[in-house]
């Protein structure tokens, strides 16, 4: 965990992200386009969908680490994410919307607004506007908005109680969805509470890493 390059990047996080990307790509490739493969291979490929959990973990870790190192304000952190992630994302959405003969089943102008204002996260009509893969960014933006609250909770409760709390919230949320027979609801299963444990544990491991507790025996 202590492998850091000259740019202060934690290399193991890059490895995790790379592995997660490969797993997610293989999962979609095999499950959607290679259905003739043996069942055991397609079953194993389903594990690739867990790659998105790794992304949330890495995001929680990176955001906590960035906050710790730079000592910047919450709004400075949000502004940085807007510049690095939000603006490029919107540019890609606009370019995609301008491609002729694609996504003609929706109002493209409203579709673009649904990404800009992020109300697509709560709309069945525009949830997959210009590509269903954008759901991840919508959930990630939700974490960006509540990160300060999560950080304050972690500091006040301590990482052990905090880890238990986020576990209870995530498990409780999933159980509530199952109880209400909404476990396949496109919108509800993409809201941040479902992935709070993965993101929050990224924050916990970042704290343990920075305090040296990960290497203590």
N, C-alpha and C positions, 0 to 999 in steps of 0.2 A: 504493500500500500504506500510505501514511501518512495516509489519510483517517480521522480519529477524531472522533466527536461529543463532546458535552459530558459524556456518561456514560462516557467512555473505551472506548467500543465501536468496534471496527474495522469500518467500514461495509461494506467490500468482502466481509468474511466473511458479513454478513447478505445481501448480494446473491447470493453463491455459494449460501447455504442456500436462498434463495428460488428461484433457478434450479433447484437440485437437486430441490426439492419439486415444481415444475412438471413437470420431466422425468420423475420417478418416477410422478407421477399420470397423465400422458399415456401413459407406457409401459403401466401396468396397465389403463388405460381402453381403449386401442386393442387391446392384445394379448388381453384377456379379453372385451371387450364390443362391439368394433367390428371384428369379423373380416371384414366385408363390404367394408372399405376396400381400395383397390388395394394390391397386394403391396409396391410401393415405399414407400408410406406406412407400412405395418406394419413393414417392414424398418428404415426410418429411426427409427421409434418405439423400436426395440430399444436404440438408443443411450441412451434415457432411463434404462435400468436402471443406467447408470454413475453416475447421480445419487447413489447410495448411497456410491460411492467418495468423492465430494465431501464427503458428511456425515462420513465417517471422517477425511478430511483436516482439515476444520474443527474436529472434536472434538480431534484431536491438537494443532492450533494453539492452540485456546482453553485447553486444559488446561495446556499448557506456559506460555502467557502468564499464566494465573492464578497458577501456581506462582511465576513470575518476579516478578510485581508484588506479591503479598501476602506472600511469604516464609513461608507457613504450613507446618505439618508435613504429612506424607503423610496421616495419619489425619484431620486437620482438612479436608483436601481431599476425602477419601472421605466424611466426614460431610456436607459441603456438597452433594455429588452425591446422597447418599441423600435429603436433604431436598428438593432441587430436582427430582430426576428419579425416584428409586426409589419414594418414597411416593405421588406423584401417579399413577404408572404402576400401582401395585398397586391403588389406589382405582378406577381405570378398569377394571382387570381384574375386580375384585369386582362392580362395577356391571354390567358386561357379562355376567358369569356369572349374575346375578340376572334377566336378561331371559327370560321364559317362552318355551318352544317353540324356543329357539335352543341349539345345541351340546348336544343331548340324546344324542349318540352317545358322550359321555365322562362319566366320573365328575367332576362339577363341583368337588367338594371337593378331590379330588386335583389337578384341573386348576389350581385356585387355588394350592395348595401348590407345584405345579410352577413357578409364576411367582415365588412368594415366595422359595423356596429355589433357584430357577434350575436345577433338575435337568431341566427341560423341554428345555434345550439338548442333552441327551444321551439323550433319549427319543423314539423314533419315534411313540409313542402320543400324547404330550402336546406335541410340538414346536410344533404349530400350534393348541394349545388357545386358544380364544376369538379366533383370528385369526393367520394366518401372518405378518402384518406385524411381530409382536413379536420376530421373530428378530433384528432390528437391535439392539434394546435389550440382548438377551442377549449379543451379541458386544461391544457397547459396554461392558457391565459387566465383561467379561473384561479389556478394556483398562484400565479403572479400577483393577482389582486388580493388574495388572502394571505400571502406569505408573511407580511408583517404580523398579522394576528398569530399565525402558527409559530413564528419566531419568538414572540412574546410569551406564548404558552410554554414553549420548550425551555425558555430561560427561567420562568417562574416555577414550573413544575419539576424541572430536572428531566434528564433524558429518559430515565427509566419509567417514570409515571407518564411522561409524554408518549413514549412508545406504546404503553398499555392503552392509553386513551385513544390514540389514533387507530389502534387495532380494533378496539370496541366499536368505534364509529364506523369503520369500514365494514366489519363483519355485520354489525347491526343494520347498516344500510342495505347490504346484500340480502339479509334475512327478511327485511321489510319488503323488498322487491319481490322476493319469492312468495312471501305471505300474501301479497296483493296480486300475484300472478303477473307481475310486470318484469320478470327477469329477461324478457326478450324485447322490452320497450327500447327502441332505438335511441331515444333521447335520455331516458332515465339511467340507462346503463353506461352513459358517457359523461355523466356529471362527476365532479371532483370527489364526492365522498367515497365512491367506489375505489378510487385509486389513492386515497389519502394515506393509507398505510405505506404503500411503496414510496410515495413522494416524501412522506414524513420520516421514513427510515433512512432515506438518503440524507436528510438533515441530521439525524441522529449519528450516523456513521461519520458525517463530516465533522461533527463536534468531537467525536471520539478520536478522529484522525488528528485534528488540530491540537487537542489536549494531550496527545501521545498515549491515550489509554488503549489504543488498538495494539500497540507494541508491548504494553506492559503485561507481564505474566503473573 
